[in-house]
Amino acid sequence: MPVTIKEHDFQPDAAENESVVKLFTAPPLAPIQYVDMSEWDQRPIPERRWAIRDRVPANQAGLFSGEGGTGKSIIELMKNVAHVGGRDWLGSLPEPGPAIYVGAEDDVDEIHIRLAAIAKHYDLTFRDLIDGGLRVVSLLGEDATLCAPNRSGKIEATGLYEQLYEQAGDIKPRNISIDTLSRAFAGNEIDRAQVYQFARFMQRLALVTDGGSVTVLSHPSLAGIASGSGLSGSTGWQGAFRFHQYLKSAKPADGEERDNNVRELQFKKNQYGPLSEPVVLRYNHGLFLPEVGLSDLERAARDSKVDDVFLCALRKFGGQERNVSDNKKSHNYAPKEFAAENDAKQHNIRVVELEYAMRRLFDANKIHNEKYGKPSRPYFRLAVRA
């Protein structure tokens, strides 16, 4: 039979009532501290700080994702050596200073081999790296967890994290590399709350450097590879971090053979500035270096040569009444057609370089889309502007 519950059955005695009040009374909160802007009219606007100008903002944490075996660790080590040695990194100049690399996927011998090639390229010795402040930790086969969920699912820092945080506060590195996410984060990658909590700990680590950055290396999911996002798990990863770089194997254009030594580094997110153009890299003697060289003069000379090859090919095709298009989906896409010509092959000019050349030539008003065909049904083709 049904049971009738009367109101007085829920009335606690005095002792119980006191414990209930204590249980449900929230602790007093400190007043909200609003930013004092009263003197901002008289103060100069602060200059934005960068660990690597226009690529990596200072005091921020970011992601560097890429498929396994594409070369993330090598490129990240190159960046750290560039910080320590005051050298160029893929066409940019990182802020000079110490760097920390925390690796959990390679042993000490492998790291030695990689750093030897990098140091030789930059004309540095290991003594130079040590004196410049490069610290390397190899945790292969050990527990490399920096953050893990407690019993309630909240992400907490581990003892290893606290040690790294203390060291970062003392050393003030320009970059801290965490290689990789899967070893450092023991939480759920598809749980947005846990993702943001982990990102908060990485942000805390970046702030204690006072001008440096934290770069977390990660592997994208199959969906992230297919979509080109370079992410895995929750979409919170893109929102939680202030910069994101993605390394991928360069996809060959139609008619081109795959070159397994070529990569493309894409800059997917830069919260505080414009996105840099992708960098095409080639593996050479243990390093990944820009396809067209490192110096501005070399790059300018290469760009000029590619522009000339594009214009010569366009004139040649025009004289042969072979129309080409700037539409990438077209069967007669100009960069793809020109890359198959002997002149482009002779100078090892790839489709992607001819695509950049086409943009430059459009911007310089040296080429245009020319109308042809019947007035009732016009077509367009690329042509050299007279």
N, C-alpha and C positions, 0 to 999 in steps of 0.2 A: 504494500500500500504506500502511497506517497507520503513523504516526510515533510512536515511543516516546520520551517526554520524561522524562529521569532527574532525580532530585532535585538532583544536583550541578550541573545546568544552571542552577539558580536561585540558586546561591551567589555573591554578589558578592565582589569583592576588598575589601581594607581601605578603599581610597578610596571605592569605591562604597557600602560599608556605612555610612561616616560621612555621606555625602550623604543616604542613605535615612533615617537616624536624624533628621537635621536637618529633612527634609521632613515627617515624620510626628509630630514632637514638638511638641505644642501649647505656646504661650507660657504662662508662669506667670500665673495669675489672682490678682487682688487678693482678699483675704479679703472675704466678704460682710459688709456693714455693716448690722447690725440697728438698728432704731430704739430709742433709749434712752428707755424709759418710766419710769425709776426715780423721777423727780420729778413725774410727772403727777398724783399724788394731791395734791400741794401747789400745783400750778399751776392757774389758771383755764382752763376750756375755751375754746379759741379761737372767736371769732365768725366764722361763714362770711362770706366776702367776695363781693360781687356787683358786676358792671359795671352791670347793671340788675336790681334786686331781684326775685327769684322768676322771672326770665325768662332772664337771661344771667349765669352764674357768672363770677367774676373768675379770671384766669390760665388760662382755658380757650379752646379753639377749637370752633367749631360750624358747622353748615350752615344756609343760608337758601336753600331751593329753591323753584322755581316755573316754570311754563311761560313761554316767551319772550313778552315783550310784556305781561305781567300787571302790571308795576310794581315789581319787586324793587329795581332800582337807585334809583328815587325814594324808596322807603321806607327803604332803607339810608342814602341821603344825609340823609334827615330824621333818622334816628337819630344820625348823626354830628353834625349841626348841634345836635341836642338835647343831646348830650354837651358840645359846645363852648360853647353858649350857656346851659346850665343850664335847659333847657326840658323840657316834657312831651313824651313820645313814646308815642302810642297808649294813653294812660291809665296810663303808668308814668313814673317820674322817673329817667333814667339818671344815673350818677355824673358830676359835672362834670369836664372835663379835655379835653386835646387828642384829635384823631382823625385817622387817615390813611385816605384812600380811594384805592385802586389800581384804576383802571378800564381795561379793554382793549376795550370795545365801543362807546364813544361818544367823539366828538371834543370839543375844548375848548369850542367854541361851544354844543354841546348841554348839557354840564355847567354852563356859565354860565347858560343858560336855566333849567335845573332848580333850581340853587341860588338864583337870583334869586327864584323863586316861594316857595321854602322860607324864605329869609331874610325876605321880606315877611310871610309868615304868622307868623313868630316875632318880628316887629318888631326885626330885626337888620340891620346893614349888613355889607357885605363886610369893612370894617375890623374890625368886631366879630368876624367869623369868623377873620380872620387873627390878631388879637390873642389870640383864644381858643385858637388852636393847630390850626386845620383845615388839613391838608395834602392836596392833591389831585394825583394823577398820572394823566395820560392816555397810555396806551400803544397807542392804536388804530393798527393797521398796523405795530406794532413787536413784537419778541419779548418777550412778557410771562411767559415760563416761569420759575417759581420752583423747581420740582423736576422732575428728569428721570431716567430709568434710565440706568445706565452699561452697558458691554458685557455684564456678567454679570447684568443685570436689577435690580440694587440701585438704589434711588432715592437720588439725591444732590442737594444744594442747588446752585443756579446762582449766578453772581456777583451777579445782581439780588437774589436772596434774601438774600445776605450783606450787601448794601447796605441792604436794608430792615430786616434784623435789627439792624444797627448804629444806624440811625436810630431804631428803636423803643426801643433801649436808652437813647438820649440823650433822646428826647422823652417817653417813658413815656405813650403814648396810652391812652385808655380803650377805644378800639376801633380795629381795623385791618380794613378791608373789602377783600376780594380778589374782584374782579368781572371774570372769572368763573373757575370751576374748570377749564373746558375750555381756557382760555388759560394758566392757571398750572401745571397738572399735565400733563406730557407722558407719563405712564405709562399703564398699562392699568387702566381703571376696574373691570374685572371680576376683577382679580388681587388677592385679599385681602391678600397680603403687601405688594404695592406700595401699596395703599390705606392700610394701617396705617403704613407708612413715611412716606408723605406726611403723614398726620395727625400723626405724631410731630414733623415739622418745623413744622407749624402750631402744635402745642402748645408747642414750643420758642420760637416767636415770641411766643406769648401770655405765657409765663413772664417773658420779658425786659421786658415792659411793667410788671410789678410791680403788678398790680391791674386790668389791662385784659383785653380779649378779642380774639379773631380770628374774623371772620365770613366764611366762604367762600360766595359765591353760586354756585348751580348750577342746571342744567336737569334735570328728571326724564326718565326714559325713558318710552316709551309704556306699558310695563308698570307703571312707577311712577305714572303718571297714572291708569291704569285701576284699580289696586289702592288708590289713595289714599295710598300710602306717601310719594310725592314724591321717591323716590330713583331712581338709575340705577346700572347695573352691579352690583357685588358688594354683598351685604347687609352687608359690612364697614363701609360708610359709616355706617350707623346706630350700630354698636358703637364705631367709632373716635372719634367726636366726642361731646362732652358735652352739647350742646344742638342742637336741630333745629327750625327753623321752616319752614312750608310755605305759600306763597301760591297761591291758586287762584281761578278765576272762580267766583262764587257760582252754584250750580245752582238754577234756579227750581223751585218746587214745582208740582205738577200744577195747571193752570189759570192759572198766572202766566206773564207774558211775561218773557223773559230781559232783564236790565238789564246792558248791557255796561260800565257804569261802576261796578259793584259787585264787590268782591273779598272773600274770606274769608281771614284770616291765622290759621292753625292752629299751635299749639305742640305739636309732635310728641314732643319729648323735652326734659326738664330733669333732668339727672342728680342734682341736689342739692335738689330741691324739688318742690312740686306743679305739675302742668301748669295753665297759665292757660287760662281760657275762650277760645274762638276770638273774634276781633274782626272784625266786619263793617265793611268800609271802602268809602267812596264817592269816586270821582275827582271833584275839584272844583278848577278853576283851577290845574292842574299839580301837585296834591297828592292823596294818599290819606288821608282822615281818617275816624275812627270815625263810623259812621252816626248814632249818638245823641249826638254831641258829645264834647268832651274833659273837661269839668269834672265832678267828682263830683256837684255839685248838679244839673247838667243831666241827668246819667245817672239819678240818683235820681228826678227829676221824670218823665223819660221812662218809666222802669220802672213808676212808679206809674200813669201814664196807660195803659200797655199792660195792666197788671193790671186796671184798671177796665173797659177795653174787653172783655177776656176774660170777666170776671164778668158784665157786662151781656149779652154774647152768649150765655153759658151759660144765664142766666135766661130770655132770650128764646126760645132753642131748647127749653128745658124746657117753657115755657108753650105752645109749638106742637107738643109731643110729637115733636120732632125730636131723636132721640138721637144723641149724639156720643161718641167714644171717645178714650182716650189712647194707643191703639195706632197707631203710625205706619204700619203696613201696612193698617190698616182703611180702607174706602172712606169712612167718616165721621169721619176723623181731625180732632179738634177745631181745632187751629191752622189747618189748611188750610181748613176750613169757615168759621171766623171771619174769616180774612183776606179772604174774598170778600164780606163784609158792608160796607155803606156806611160804617159808623162807622170800621172799620179802614182803608178806602181813604181816607176824609177826612183821617186823620192819618198816612197813608203808613206804616202798620204792616204789616210783612212777617211771613211765616210763622215765620221763625227767632226773631223777637222774641216771638211768641205762644208758641212752644215754651218759651222761657226763663220766660215768665210762668206757664205751666202748672206748671213745676217749682217756682217760688217759691210759688205758691198751694197746691200739695200740701204743701210744707215748712211753710207757715204754717197748715196744717190748715183752709184755707178752702174747699177742694173735696175731693171723695172719689169713689170708684167705688161707685155705688149698685146694689144687686142688684134685678132685676125679672124678670118672667116667671113661668112655672110652677116650683114648687119642685123638680120632677123634672128640669127643664131651665132653670136660671137663666141670665140674661144680665146684663151689667154696662154701665152708662152713667155718664158724668161728671155730677155734680150739685153744686150749691152746698150746703155744709154748713150746716145750720140753726143 
